[in-house]
Amino acid sequence: MGNTFTSDDAPVQCFNAAKVVQLGWFTDRHILVDALNIGRITYKLIGFADYPSASGNEGVLLRFSPSTSTTDIFVHFNRATGNNIGVRKGADQVLVASQKIDSAELSYLKRLMNQGE
């Protein structure tokens, strides 16, 4: 499901949003977005490590599932804290990844974004 490491205890990092969906984690905080009918909407994303303290309409990921495509787009905030403190790429950035719909295939990092992008 991801890269392998020589240590069982490090690095301390989470899977990306595509793999979190595949694993069925945090489902009450997934925000599904209709990519064909999207307007200008603001979403508040929190890191996976912040899930226990989530409130209101905070989400841990956005999932764009266009009906005209075989690929989903996933967006999440890669907060470097707690169980993600050892993240090596995209720490404290928003990550955009893609993966074939409802598949266990590889996911692909498409973009790293900073706040406000």
Secondary structure, DSSP 8 states (H G I E B T S, - for coil): -----S-SS-S-----HHHHHHHTTTGGGEEEE-TTS--S----B--GGGGGG--TT-BSEEEE--TT-SEEEEEEE---SGGGTT--SSTTSEEEEEEETT--S--EEEEEE-TT-
